């Protein structure tokens, strides 16, 4: 949000640099994380950032198991 404000009110003041020069290479590796609810593991997520010719692709997959409509009440 801050970058949008700066871009709008101070045009030309932002210098665009390649993303990989600012962040660690670890960010471009697959990142696996557990999903927990009340201390119980209910699933996982996987995030991957891929560099393209004209930018970056961020893909994330989240898989969870949830019990819905439980309890037996009408």
N, CA, C and O atoms as a Tripos MOL2 file, in Angstrom:
@<TRIPOS>MOLECULE
protein
  296   295    74     0     0
PROTEIN
NO_CHARGES

@<TRIPOS>ATOM
      1 N           0.8240   -1.1760    0.0000 N.3       1 UNK1
      2 CA          0.0000    0.0000    0.0000 C.3       1 UNK1
      3 C           0.8780    1.2520    0.0000 C.2       1 UNK1
      4 O           0.5960    2.2270   -0.6980 O.2       1 UNK1
      5 N           1.9300    1.2050    0.7850 N.am      2 UNK2
      6 CA          2.8380    2.3570    0.8500 C.3       2 UNK2
      7 C           3.4510    2.6420   -0.5140 C.2       2 UNK2
      8 O           3.5810    3.8000   -0.9110 O.2       2 UNK2
      9 N           3.8280    1.5910   -1.2270 N.am      3 UNK3
     10 CA          4.4310    1.7970   -2.5470 C.3       3 UNK3
     11 C           3.4500    2.4350   -3.5200 C.2       3 UNK3
     12 O           3.8440    3.2500   -4.3550 O.2       3 UNK3
     13 N           2.1620    2.0670   -3.4200 N.am      4 UNK4
     14 CA          1.1570    2.6850   -4.2870 C.3       4 UNK4
     15 C           1.0070    4.1700   -3.9900 C.2       4 UNK4
     16 O           0.8720    4.9760   -4.9100 O.2       4 UNK4
     17 N           1.0310    4.5340   -2.7240 N.am      5 UNK5
     18 CA          0.9250    5.9460   -2.3380 C.3       5 UNK5
     19 C           2.1390    6.7190   -2.8350 C.2       5 UNK5
     20 O           1.9980    7.8040   -3.4010 O.2       5 UNK5
     21 N           3.3370    6.1630   -2.6250 N.am      6 UNK6
     22 CA          4.5560    6.8350   -3.0740 C.3       6 UNK6
     23 C           4.5530    6.9690   -4.5920 C.2       6 UNK6
     24 O           4.9210    8.0160   -5.1250 O.2       6 UNK6
     25 N           4.1390    5.9130   -5.2910 N.am      7 UNK7
     26 CA          4.1040    5.9560   -6.7480 C.3       7 UNK7
     27 C           3.1310    7.0230   -7.2470 C.2       7 UNK7
     28 O           3.4020    7.7020   -8.2380 O.2       7 UNK7
     29 N           1.9990    7.1690   -6.5600 N.am      8 UNK8
     30 CA          0.9810    8.1410   -6.9850 C.3       8 UNK8
     31 C           1.3980    9.5830   -6.6810 C.2       8 UNK8
     32 O           1.2940   10.4500   -7.5480 O.2       8 UNK8
     33 N           1.8690    9.8440   -5.4610 N.am      9 UNK9
     34 CA          2.1680   11.2100   -5.0390 C.3       9 UNK9
     35 C           3.5880   11.6670   -5.3470 C.2       9 UNK9
     36 O           3.8510   12.8690   -5.3820 O.2       9 UNK9
     37 N           4.5100   10.7280   -5.5730 N.am     10 UNK10
     38 CA          5.8950   11.0670   -5.8720 C.3      10 UNK10
     39 C           6.3690   10.2790   -7.0920 C.2      10 UNK10
     40 O           7.2560    9.4330   -6.9800 O.2      10 UNK10
     41 N           5.7780   10.5550   -8.2580 N.am     11 UNK11
     42 CA          6.1340    9.7710   -9.4470 C.3      11 UNK11
     43 C           7.6250    9.9110   -9.7690 C.2      11 UNK11
     44 O           8.2000   10.9940   -9.6630 O.2      11 UNK11
     45 N           8.2250    8.8110  -10.1570 N.am     12 UNK12
     46 CA          9.6380    8.8280  -10.5180 C.3      12 UNK12
     47 C          10.5820    8.6530   -9.3500 C.2      12 UNK12
     48 O          11.7940    8.5620   -9.5450 O.2      12 UNK12
     49 N          10.0460    8.6030   -8.1220 N.am     13 UNK13
     50 CA         10.9250    8.5010   -6.9630 C.3      13 UNK13
     51 C          11.2550    7.0540   -6.5960 C.2      13 UNK13
     52 O          12.1600    6.8150   -5.7960 O.2      13 UNK13
     53 N          10.5330    6.0850   -7.1690 N.am     14 UNK14
     54 CA         10.8040    4.6810   -6.8750 C.3      14 UNK14
     55 C          11.8020    4.1290   -7.8860 C.2      14 UNK14
     56 O          11.6610    4.3340   -9.0920 O.2      14 UNK14
     57 N          12.7970    3.4340   -7.3840 N.am     15 UNK15
     58 CA         13.7570    2.7700   -8.2550 C.3      15 UNK15
     59 C          13.4240    1.2830   -8.2560 C.2      15 UNK15
     60 O          13.4100    0.6450   -7.2030 O.2      15 UNK15
     61 N          13.1600    0.7390   -9.4250 N.am     16 UNK16
     62 CA         12.8200   -0.6670   -9.5550 C.3      16 UNK16
     63 C          14.1150   -1.4720   -9.6490 C.2      16 UNK16
     64 O          14.9490   -1.2290  -10.5210 O.2      16 UNK16
     65 N          14.2700   -2.4310   -8.7390 N.am     17 UNK17
     66 CA         15.4410   -3.3050   -8.7470 C.3      17 UNK17
     67 C          14.9490   -4.7490   -8.8330 C.2      17 UNK17
     68 O          13.8490   -5.0560   -8.3730 O.2      17 UNK17
     69 N          15.7470   -5.6320   -9.4140 N.am     18 UNK18
     70 CA         15.3390   -7.0390   -9.4720 C.3      18 UNK18
     71 C          15.0810   -7.5820   -8.0650 C.2      18 UNK18
     72 O          15.8440   -7.3240   -7.1340 O.2      18 UNK18
     73 N          13.9990   -8.3310   -7.9320 N.am     19 UNK19
     74 CA         13.5760   -8.8480   -6.6370 C.3      19 UNK19
     75 C          14.6540   -9.6820   -5.9740 C.2      19 UNK19
     76 O          14.8330   -9.6100   -4.7580 O.2      19 UNK19
     77 N          15.3780  -10.4760   -6.7600 N.am     20 UNK20
     78 CA         16.3850  -11.3680   -6.2030 C.3      20 UNK20
     79 C          17.5660  -10.6160   -5.5920 C.2      20 UNK20
     80 O          18.2980  -11.1910   -4.7870 O.2      20 UNK20
     81 N          17.7700   -9.3610   -5.9470 N.am     21 UNK21
     82 CA         18.8780   -8.6110   -5.3590 C.3      21 UNK21
     83 C          18.5340   -8.1010   -3.9750 C.2      21 UNK21
     84 O          19.4230   -7.6770   -3.2350 O.2      21 UNK21
     85 N          17.2590   -8.1330   -3.6080 N.am     22 UNK22
     86 CA         16.8120   -7.5910   -2.3270 C.3      22 UNK22
     87 C          16.5470   -8.6860   -1.3070 C.2      22 UNK22
     88 O          16.6910   -8.4550   -0.1060 O.2      22 UNK22
     89 N          16.1700   -9.8540   -1.7540 N.am     23 UNK23
     90 CA         15.7660  -10.9280   -0.8450 C.3      23 UNK23
     91 C          16.7310  -12.1010   -0.9210 C.2      23 UNK23
     92 O          17.5250  -12.2110   -1.8560 O.2      23 UNK23
     93 N          16.6520  -12.9620    0.0590 N.am     24 UNK24
     94 CA         17.4820  -14.1540    0.1300 C.3      24 UNK24
     95 C          17.0480  -15.1800   -0.9170 C.2      24 UNK24
     96 O          15.8700  -15.2510   -1.2670 O.2      24 UNK24
     97 N          17.9870  -15.9670   -1.4100 N.am     25 UNK25
     98 CA         17.6540  -17.0340   -2.3570 C.3      25 UNK25
     99 C          16.7530  -18.0880   -1.7430 C.2      25 UNK25
    100 O          16.0720  -18.8160   -2.4660 O.2      25 UNK25
    101 N          16.7400  -18.1830   -0.4110 N.am     26 UNK26
    102 CA         15.8720  -19.1490    0.2630 C.3      26 UNK26
    103 C          14.4070  -18.8940   -0.0540 C.2      26 UNK26
    104 O          13.6010  -19.8240   -0.0440 O.2      26 UNK26
    105 N          14.0530  -17.6430   -0.3340 N.am     27 UNK27
    106 CA         12.6670  -17.3090   -0.6470 C.3      27 UNK27
    107 C          12.2120  -17.9860   -1.9350 C.2      27 UNK27
    108 O          11.0180  -18.2210   -2.1220 O.2      27 UNK27
    109 N          13.1500  -18.3000   -2.8220 N.am     28 UNK28
    110 CA         12.8030  -18.8990   -4.1000 C.3      28 UNK28
    111 C          12.7890  -20.4220   -4.0530 C.2      28 UNK28
    112 O          12.5590  -21.0710   -5.0730 O.2      28 UNK28
    113 N          13.0330  -20.9950   -2.8840 N.am     29 UNK29
    114 CA         12.8990  -22.4370   -2.7120 C.3      29 UNK29
    115 C          11.4700  -22.7300   -2.2600 C.2      29 UNK29
    116 O          10.7830  -21.8410   -1.7570 O.2      29 UNK29
    117 N          11.0220  -23.9700   -2.4360 N.am     30 UNK30
    118 CA          9.6910  -24.3370   -1.9330 C.3      30 UNK30
    119 C           9.6740  -24.1880   -0.4220 C.2      30 UNK30
    120 O          10.6170  -24.5870    0.2620 O.2      30 UNK30
    121 N           8.6090  -23.6190    0.0880 N.am     31 UNK31
    122 CA          8.4370  -23.4570    1.5310 C.3      31 UNK31
    123 C           7.2150  -24.2600    1.9590 C.2      31 UNK31
    124 O           6.1060  -24.0150    1.4840 O.2      31 UNK31
    125 N           7.4220  -25.2180    2.8580 N.am     32 UNK32
    126 CA          6.3380  -26.0560    3.3720 C.3      32 UNK32
    127 C           6.0530  -25.6480    4.8060 C.2      32 UNK32
    128 O           6.9740  -25.4750    5.6040 O.2      32 UNK32
    129 N           4.7670  -25.4940    5.1330 N.am     33 UNK33
    130 CA          4.3610  -25.1010    6.4760 C.3      33 UNK33
    131 C           3.1640  -25.9310    6.9130 C.2      33 UNK33
    132 O           2.3200  -26.2920    6.0930 O.2      33 UNK33
    133 N           3.0910  -26.2340    8.1980 N.am     34 UNK34
    134 CA          1.9470  -26.9420    8.7380 C.3      34 UNK34
    135 C           0.8250  -25.9720    9.0680 C.2      34 UNK34
    136 O           1.0740  -24.8240    9.4360 O.2      34 UNK34
    137 N          -0.4120  -26.4370    8.9340 N.am     35 UNK35
    138 CA         -1.5890  -25.6530    9.3090 C.3      35 UNK35
    139 C          -2.1700  -26.2750   10.5770 C.2      35 UNK35
    140 O          -2.4640  -27.4700   10.6040 O.2      35 UNK35
    141 N          -2.3340  -25.4750   11.6200 N.am     36 UNK36
    142 CA         -2.7760  -25.9730   12.9200 C.3      36 UNK36
    143 C          -4.0290  -25.2360   13.3760 C.2      36 UNK36
    144 O          -4.2080  -24.0530   13.0860 O.2      36 UNK36
    145 N          -4.8900  -25.9480   14.0890 N.am     37 UNK37
    146 CA         -6.0820  -25.3760   14.7040 C.3      37 UNK37
    147 C          -6.1630  -25.9140   16.1260 C.2      37 UNK37
    148 O          -6.2740  -27.1210   16.3380 O.2      37 UNK37
    149 N          -6.1090  -25.0180   17.0860 N.am     38 UNK38
    150 CA         -6.1220  -25.4030   18.5070 C.3      38 UNK38
    151 C          -5.0330  -26.4240   18.8280 C.2      38 UNK38
    152 O          -5.2660  -27.3610   19.5920 O.2      38 UNK38
    153 N          -3.8510  -26.2480   18.2520 N.am     39 UNK39
    154 CA         -2.7230  -27.1160   18.5320 C.3      39 UNK39
    155 C          -2.7250  -28.4360   17.7890 C.2      39 UNK39
    156 O          -1.7950  -29.2270   17.9480 O.2      39 UNK39
    157 N          -3.7410  -28.6980   16.9840 N.am     40 UNK40
    158 CA         -3.8250  -29.9510   16.2290 C.3      40 UNK40
    159 C          -3.5450  -29.6720   14.7520 C.2      40 UNK40
    160 O          -4.1090  -28.7470   14.1680 O.2      40 UNK40
    161 N          -2.6670  -30.4820   14.1580 N.am     41 UNK41
    162 CA         -2.3440  -30.2880   12.7480 C.3      41 UNK41
    163 C          -3.5290  -30.7110   11.8940 C.2      41 UNK41
    164 O          -4.0080  -31.8400   11.9950 O.2      41 UNK41
    165 N          -4.0000  -29.7930   11.0480 N.am     42 UNK42
    166 CA         -5.1520  -30.0700   10.1910 C.3      42 UNK42
    167 C          -4.7850  -30.0400    8.7090 C.2      42 UNK42
    168 O          -5.6320  -30.2970    7.8540 O.2      42 UNK42
    169 N          -3.5240  -29.7270    8.4020 N.am     43 UNK43
    170 CA         -3.1350  -29.6940    7.0030 C.3      43 UNK43
    171 C          -1.7690  -29.0650    6.8150 C.2      43 UNK43
    172 O          -0.9590  -29.0020    7.7400 O.2      43 UNK43
    173 N          -1.5280  -28.5970    5.5890 N.am     44 UNK44
    174 CA         -0.2390  -28.0020    5.2600 C.3      44 UNK44
    175 C          -0.4130  -27.0010    4.1240 C.2      44 UNK44
    176 O          -1.4490  -26.9660    3.4600 O.2      44 UNK44
    177 N           0.6200  -26.1880    3.9120 N.am     45 UNK45
    178 CA          0.6440  -25.2930    2.7630 C.3      45 UNK45
    179 C           2.0260  -25.3520    2.1360 C.2      45 UNK45
    180 O           3.0150  -25.6550    2.8030 O.2      45 UNK45
    181 N           2.0780  -25.0610    0.8590 N.am     46 UNK46
    182 CA          3.3300  -25.0390    0.1100 C.3      46 UNK46
    183 C           3.3460  -23.7790   -0.7440 C.2      46 UNK46
    184 O           2.3830  -23.4910   -1.4540 O.2      46 UNK46
    185 N           4.4500  -23.0250   -0.6740 N.am     47 UNK47
    186 CA          4.5860  -21.7750   -1.4350 C.3      47 UNK47
    187 C           5.8320  -21.8690   -2.3070 C.2      47 UNK47
    188 O           6.8750  -22.3590   -1.8740 O.2      47 UNK47
    189 N           5.7050  -21.3950   -3.5380 N.am     48 UNK48
    190 CA          6.8250  -21.3970   -4.4750 C.3      48 UNK48
    191 C           6.8110  -20.0990   -5.2600 C.2      48 UNK48
    192 O           5.7700  -19.7050   -5.7860 O.2      48 UNK48
    193 N           7.9600  -19.4240   -5.3470 N.am     49 UNK49
    194 CA          8.1150  -18.2150   -6.1570 C.3      49 UNK49
    195 C           9.0270  -18.5740   -7.3220 C.2      49 UNK49
    196 O          10.1380  -19.0660   -7.1230 O.2      49 UNK49
    197 N           8.5540  -18.3270   -8.5360 N.am     50 UNK50
    198 CA          9.2910  -18.6460   -9.7440 C.3      50 UNK50
    199 C           9.5620  -17.3690  -10.5170 C.2      50 UNK50
    200 O           8.6580  -16.5610  -10.7320 O.2      50 UNK50
    201 N          10.8070  -17.1870  -10.9350 N.am     51 UNK51
    202 CA         11.1580  -16.0030  -11.7240 C.3      51 UNK51
    203 C          10.7870  -16.2480  -13.1840 C.2      51 UNK51
    204 O          11.1270  -17.2870  -13.7500 O.2      51 UNK51
    205 N          10.0870  -15.2890  -13.7890 N.am     52 UNK52
    206 CA          9.7050  -15.3480  -15.1970 C.3      52 UNK52
    207 C          10.4630  -14.2700  -15.9590 C.2      52 UNK52
    208 O          11.1510  -13.4510  -15.3490 O.2      52 UNK52
    209 N          10.3480  -14.2600  -17.2820 N.am     53 UNK53
    210 CA         11.0150  -13.2310  -18.0810 C.3      53 UNK53
    211 C          10.5090  -11.8320  -17.7570 C.2      53 UNK53
    212 O          11.2790  -10.8710  -17.7670 O.2      53 UNK53
    213 N           9.2070  -11.7150  -17.4660 N.am     54 UNK54
    214 CA          8.6150  -10.3950  -17.2560 C.3      54 UNK54
    215 C           8.1380  -10.1700  -15.8240 C.2      54 UNK54
    216 O           7.3290   -9.2730  -15.5840 O.2      54 UNK54
    217 N           8.6200  -10.9640  -14.8690 N.am     55 UNK55
    218 CA          8.2000  -10.7730  -13.4790 C.3      55 UNK55
    219 C           8.3830  -12.0410  -12.6700 C.2      55 UNK55
    220 O           9.3560  -12.7740  -12.8460 O.2      55 UNK55
    221 N           7.4320  -12.2870  -11.7810 N.am     56 UNK56
    222 CA          7.5030  -13.4340  -10.8980 C.3      56 UNK56
    223 C           6.1360  -14.0820  -10.7900 C.2      56 UNK56
    224 O           5.1120  -13.4100  -10.9110 O.2      56 UNK56
    225 N           6.1190  -15.3940  -10.5600 N.am     57 UNK57
    226 CA          4.8770  -16.1110  -10.3100 C.3      57 UNK57
    227 C           4.9340  -16.6290   -8.8750 C.2      57 UNK57
    228 O           5.8780  -17.3180   -8.4870 O.2      57 UNK57
    229 N           3.9170  -16.2900   -8.1010 N.am     58 UNK58
    230 CA          3.8040  -16.7770   -6.7360 C.3      58 UNK58
    231 C           2.6440  -17.7600   -6.7050 C.2      58 UNK58
    232 O           1.5040  -17.4000   -7.0010 O.2      58 UNK58
    233 N           2.9420  -19.0070   -6.3440 N.am     59 UNK59
    234 CA          1.8800  -20.0010   -6.2500 C.3      59 UNK59
    235 C           1.8800  -20.5810   -4.8440 C.2      59 UNK59
    236 O           2.9330  -20.8310   -4.2570 O.2      59 UNK59
    237 N           0.6940  -20.7860   -4.3210 N.am     60 UNK60
    238 CA          0.5580  -21.3260   -2.9790 C.3      60 UNK60
    239 C          -0.5870  -22.3260   -2.9670 C.2      60 UNK60
    240 O          -1.6560  -22.0810   -3.5260 O.2      60 UNK60
    241 N          -0.3420  -23.4510   -2.3220 N.am     61 UNK61
    242 CA         -1.3500  -24.4960   -2.1830 C.3      61 UNK61
    243 C          -1.5920  -24.7100   -0.6990 C.2      61 UNK61
    244 O          -0.6440  -24.8350    0.0770 O.2      61 UNK61
    245 N          -2.8460  -24.7520   -0.3040 N.am     62 UNK62
    246 CA         -3.2210  -25.0080    1.0860 C.3      62 UNK62
    247 C          -4.1780  -26.1850    1.1030 C.2      62 UNK62
    248 O          -5.2030  -26.1760    0.4220 O.2      62 UNK62
    249 N          -3.8370  -27.1950    1.8830 N.am     63 UNK63
    250 CA         -4.7100  -28.3640    2.0160 C.3      63 UNK63
    251 C          -5.0120  -28.5580    3.4950 C.2      63 UNK63
    252 O          -4.0960  -28.7100    4.3040 O.2      63 UNK63
    253 N          -6.3050  -28.5550    3.8540 N.am     64 UNK64
    254 CA         -6.7180  -28.7310    5.2470 C.3      64 UNK64
    255 C          -7.8650  -29.7250    5.3240 C.2      64 UNK64
    256 O          -8.6280  -29.8920    4.3730 O.2      64 UNK64
    257 N          -7.9740  -30.3820    6.4700 N.am     65 UNK65
    258 CA         -9.0990  -31.2770    6.7810 C.3      65 UNK65
    259 C          -9.8870  -30.6070    7.8960 C.2      65 UNK65
    260 O          -9.3530  -30.3330    8.9710 O.2      65 UNK65
    261 N         -11.1390  -30.3510    7.6360 N.am     66 UNK66
    262 CA        -12.0040  -29.7280    8.6400 C.3      66 UNK66
    263 C         -13.2710  -30.5620    8.8060 C.2      66 UNK66
    264 O         -13.8440  -31.0410    7.8260 O.2      66 UNK66
    265 N         -13.6940  -30.7280   10.0310 N.am     67 UNK67
    266 CA        -14.9600  -31.4040   10.2970 C.3      67 UNK67
    267 C         -16.0320  -30.3150   10.3580 C.2      67 UNK67
    268 O         -15.9690  -29.4110   11.1920 O.2      67 UNK67
    269 N         -17.0050  -30.4150    9.4710 N.am     68 UNK68
    270 CA        -18.0680  -29.4160    9.4150 C.3      68 UNK68
    271 C         -19.4090  -30.0440    9.7900 C.2      68 UNK68
    272 O         -19.6390  -31.2310    9.5610 O.2      68 UNK68
    273 N         -20.2730  -29.2400   10.3580 N.am     69 UNK69
    274 CA        -21.6340  -29.6520   10.7030 C.3      69 UNK69
    275 C         -21.6380  -30.8240   11.6790 C.2      69 UNK69
    276 O         -22.5200  -31.6780   11.6010 O.2      69 UNK69
    277 N         -20.6820  -30.8850   12.5890 N.am     70 UNK70
    278 CA        -20.6210  -31.9680   13.5610 C.3      70 UNK70
    279 C         -21.4240  -31.5860   14.7960 C.2      70 UNK70
    280 O         -21.6650  -30.4010   15.0300 O.2      70 UNK70
    281 N         -21.8330  -32.5450   15.5730 N.am     71 UNK71
    282 CA        -22.5060  -32.2790   16.8290 C.3      71 UNK71
    283 C         -23.8590  -32.9440   16.9390 C.2      71 UNK71
    284 O         -24.3220  -33.1790   18.0550 O.2      71 UNK71
    285 N         -24.5220  -33.2600   15.8290 N.am     72 UNK72
    286 CA        -25.7530  -33.9960   15.8590 C.3      72 UNK72
    287 C         -26.9820  -33.1760   16.2490 C.2      72 UNK72
    288 O         -28.0530  -33.7530   16.4370 O.2      72 UNK72
    289 N         -26.8690  -31.8770   16.3740 N.am     73 UNK73
    290 CA        -28.0380  -31.0430   16.6920 C.3      73 UNK73
    291 C         -28.7350  -30.6230   15.4140 C.2      73 UNK73
    292 O         -28.0810  -30.4150   14.3920 O.2      73 UNK73
    293 N         -30.0660  -30.4940   15.4550 N.am     74 UNK74
    294 CA        -30.8050  -30.0500   14.2560 C.3      74 UNK74
    295 C         -30.5700  -28.5900   13.9570 C.2      74 UNK74
    296 O         -31.1150  -28.0620   12.9880 O.2      74 UNK74
@<TRIPOS>BOND
     1     1     2 1
     2     2     3 1
     3     3     4 2
     4     3     5 am
     5     5     6 1
     6     6     7 1
     7     7     8 2
     8     7     9 am
     9     9    10 1
    10    10    11 1
    11    11    12 2
    12    11    13 am
    13    13    14 1
    14    14    15 1
    15    15    16 2
    16    15    17 am
    17    17    18 1
    18    18    19 1
    19    19    20 2
    20    19    21 am
    21    21    22 1
    22    22    23 1
    23    23    24 2
    24    23    25 am
    25    25    26 1
    26    26    27 1
    27    27    28 2
    28    27    29 am
    29    29    30 1
    30    30    31 1
    31    31    32 2
    32    31    33 am
    33    33    34 1
    34    34    35 1
    35    35    36 2
    36    35    37 am
    37    37    38 1
    38    38    39 1
    39    39    40 2
    40    39    41 am
    41    41    42 1
    42    42    43 1
    43    43    44 2
    44    43    45 am
    45    45    46 1
    46    46    47 1
    47    47    48 2
    48    47    49 am
    49    49    50 1
    50    50    51 1
    51    51    52 2
    52    51    53 am
    53    53    54 1
    54    54    55 1
    55    55    56 2
    56    55    57 am
    57    57    58 1
    58    58    59 1
    59    59    60 2
    60    59    61 am
    61    61    62 1
    62    62    63 1
    63    63    64 2
    64    63    65 am
    65    65    66 1
    66    66    67 1
    67    67    68 2
    68    67    69 am
    69    69    70 1
    70    70    71 1
    71    71    72 2
    72    71    73 am
    73    73    74 1
    74    74    75 1
    75    75    76 2
    76    75    77 am
    77    77    78 1
    78    78    79 1
    79    79    80 2
    80    79    81 am
    81    81    82 1
    82    82    83 1
    83    83    84 2
    84    83    85 am
    85    85    86 1
    86    86    87 1
    87    87    88 2
    88    87    89 am
    89    89    90 1
    90    90    91 1
    91    91    92 2
    92    91    93 am
    93    93    94 1
    94    94    95 1
    95    95    96 2
    96    95    97 am
    97    97    98 1
    98    98    99 1
    99    99   100 2
   100    99   101 am
   101   101   102 1
   102   102   103 1
   103   103   104 2
   104   103   105 am
   105   105   106 1
   106   106   107 1
   107   107   108 2
   108   107   109 am
   109   109   110 1
   110   110   111 1
   111   111   112 2
   112   111   113 am
   113   113   114 1
   114   114   115 1
   115   115   116 2
   116   115   117 am
   117   117   118 1
   118   118   119 1
   119   119   120 2
   120   119   121 am
   121   121   122 1
   122   122   123 1
   123   123   124 2
   124   123   125 am
   125   125   126 1
   126   126   127 1
   127   127   128 2
   128   127   129 am
   129   129   130 1
   130   130   131 1
   131   131   132 2
   132   131   133 am
   133   133   134 1
   134   134   135 1
   135   135   136 2
   136   135   137 am
   137   137   138 1
   138   138   139 1
   139   139   140 2
   140   139   141 am
   141   141   142 1
   142   142   143 1
   143   143   144 2
   144   143   145 am
   145   145   146 1
   146   146   147 1
   147   147   148 2
   148   147   149 am
   149   149   150 1
   150   150   151 1
   151   151   152 2
   152   151   153 am
   153   153   154 1
   154   154   155 1
   155   155   156 2
   156   155   157 am
   157   157   158 1
   158   158   159 1
   159   159   160 2
   160   159   161 am
   161   161   162 1
   162   162   163 1
   163   163   164 2
   164   163   165 am
   165   165   166 1
   166   166   167 1
   167   167   168 2
   168   167   169 am
   169   169   170 1
   170   170   171 1
   171   171   172 2
   172   171   173 am
   173   173   174 1
   174   174   175 1
   175   175   176 2
   176   175   177 am
   177   177   178 1
   178   178   179 1
   179   179   180 2
   180   179   181 am
   181   181   182 1
   182   182   183 1
   183   183   184 2
   184   183   185 am
   185   185   186 1
   186   186   187 1
   187   187   188 2
   188   187   189 am
   189   189   190 1
   190   190   191 1
   191   191   192 2
   192   191   193 am
   193   193   194 1
   194   194   195 1
   195   195   196 2
   196   195   197 am
   197   197   198 1
   198   198   199 1
   199   199   200 2
   200   199   201 am
   201   201   202 1
   202   202   203 1
   203   203   204 2
   204   203   205 am
   205   205   206 1
   206   206   207 1
   207   207   208 2
   208   207   209 am
   209   209   210 1
   210   210   211 1
   211   211   212 2
   212   211   213 am
   213   213   214 1
   214   214   215 1
   215   215   216 2
   216   215   217 am
   217   217   218 1
   218   218   219 1
   219   219   220 2
   220   219   221 am
   221   221   222 1
   222   222   223 1
   223   223   224 2
   224   223   225 am
   225   225   226 1
   226   226   227 1
   227   227   228 2
   228   227   229 am
   229   229   230 1
   230   230   231 1
   231   231   232 2
   232   231   233 am
   233   233   234 1
   234   234   235 1
   235   235   236 2
   236   235   237 am
   237   237   238 1
   238   238   239 1
   239   239   240 2
   240   239   241 am
   241   241   242 1
   242   242   243 1
   243   243   244 2
   244   243   245 am
   245   245   246 1
   246   246   247 1
   247   247   248 2
   248   247   249 am
   249   249   250 1
   250   250   251 1
   251   251   252 2
   252   251   253 am
   253   253   254 1
   254   254   255 1
   255   255   256 2
   256   255   257 am
   257   257   258 1
   258   258   259 1
   259   259   260 2
   260   259   261 am
   261   261   262 1
   262   262   263 1
   263   263   264 2
   264   263   265 am
   265   265   266 1
   266   266   267 1
   267   267   268 2
   268   267   269 am
   269   269   270 1
   270   270   271 1
   271   271   272 2
   272   271   273 am
   273   273   274 1
   274   274   275 1
   275   275   276 2
   276   275   277 am
   277   277   278 1
   278   278   279 1
   279   279   280 2
   280   279   281 am
   281   281   282 1
   282   282   283 1
   283   283   284 2
   284   283   285 am
   285   285   286 1
   286   286   287 1
   287   287   288 2
   288   287   289 am
   289   289   290 1
   290   290   291 1
   291   291   292 2
   292   291   293 am
   293   293   294 1
   294   294   295 1
   295   295   296 2
@<TRIPOS>SUBSTRUCTURE
     1 UNK1         2 RESIDUE 1 A UNK
     2 UNK2         6 RESIDUE 1 A UNK
     3 UNK3        10 RESIDUE 1 A UNK
     4 UNK4        14 RESIDUE 1 A UNK
     5 UNK5        18 RESIDUE 1 A UNK
     6 UNK6        22 RESIDUE 1 A UNK
     7 UNK7        26 RESIDUE 1 A UNK
     8 UNK8        30 RESIDUE 1 A UNK
     9 UNK9        34 RESIDUE 1 A UNK
    10 UNK10       38 RESIDUE 1 A UNK
    11 UNK11       42 RESIDUE 1 A UNK
    12 UNK12       46 RESIDUE 1 A UNK
    13 UNK13       50 RESIDUE 1 A UNK
    14 UNK14       54 RESIDUE 1 A UNK
    15 UNK15       58 RESIDUE 1 A UNK
    16 UNK16       62 RESIDUE 1 A UNK
    17 UNK17       66 RESIDUE 1 A UNK
    18 UNK18       70 RESIDUE 1 A UNK
    19 UNK19       74 RESIDUE 1 A UNK
    20 UNK20       78 RESIDUE 1 A UNK
    21 UNK21       82 RESIDUE 1 A UNK
    22 UNK22       86 RESIDUE 1 A UNK
    23 UNK23       90 RESIDUE 1 A UNK
    24 UNK24       94 RESIDUE 1 A UNK
    25 UNK25       98 RESIDUE 1 A UNK
    26 UNK26      102 RESIDUE 1 A UNK
    27 UNK27      106 RESIDUE 1 A UNK
    28 UNK28      110 RESIDUE 1 A UNK
    29 UNK29      114 RESIDUE 1 A UNK
    30 UNK30      118 RESIDUE 1 A UNK
    31 UNK31      122 RESIDUE 1 A UNK
    32 UNK32      126 RESIDUE 1 A UNK
    33 UNK33      130 RESIDUE 1 A UNK
    34 UNK34      134 RESIDUE 1 A UNK
    35 UNK35      138 RESIDUE 1 A UNK
    36 UNK36      142 RESIDUE 1 A UNK
    37 UNK37      146 RESIDUE 1 A UNK
    38 UNK38      150 RESIDUE 1 A UNK
    39 UNK39      154 RESIDUE 1 A UNK
    40 UNK40      158 RESIDUE 1 A UNK
    41 UNK41      162 RESIDUE 1 A UNK
    42 UNK42      166 RESIDUE 1 A UNK
    43 UNK43      170 RESIDUE 1 A UNK
    44 UNK44      174 RESIDUE 1 A UNK
    45 UNK45      178 RESIDUE 1 A UNK
    46 UNK46      182 RESIDUE 1 A UNK
    47 UNK47      186 RESIDUE 1 A UNK
    48 UNK48      190 RESIDUE 1 A UNK
    49 UNK49      194 RESIDUE 1 A UNK
    50 UNK50      198 RESIDUE 1 A UNK
    51 UNK51      202 RESIDUE 1 A UNK
    52 UNK52      206 RESIDUE 1 A UNK
    53 UNK53      210 RESIDUE 1 A UNK
    54 UNK54      214 RESIDUE 1 A UNK
    55 UNK55      218 RESIDUE 1 A UNK
    56 UNK56      222 RESIDUE 1 A UNK
    57 UNK57      226 RESIDUE 1 A UNK
    58 UNK58      230 RESIDUE 1 A UNK
    59 UNK59      234 RESIDUE 1 A UNK
    60 UNK60      238 RESIDUE 1 A UNK
    61 UNK61      242 RESIDUE 1 A UNK
    62 UNK62      246 RESIDUE 1 A UNK
    63 UNK63      250 RESIDUE 1 A UNK
    64 UNK64      254 RESIDUE 1 A UNK
    65 UNK65      258 RESIDUE 1 A UNK
    66 UNK66      262 RESIDUE 1 A UNK
    67 UNK67      266 RESIDUE 1 A UNK
    68 UNK68      270 RESIDUE 1 A UNK
    69 UNK69      274 RESIDUE 1 A UNK
    70 UNK70      278 RESIDUE 1 A UNK
    71 UNK71      282 RESIDUE 1 A UNK
    72 UNK72      286 RESIDUE 1 A UNK
    73 UNK73      290 RESIDUE 1 A UNK
    74 UNK74      294 RESIDUE 1 A UNK
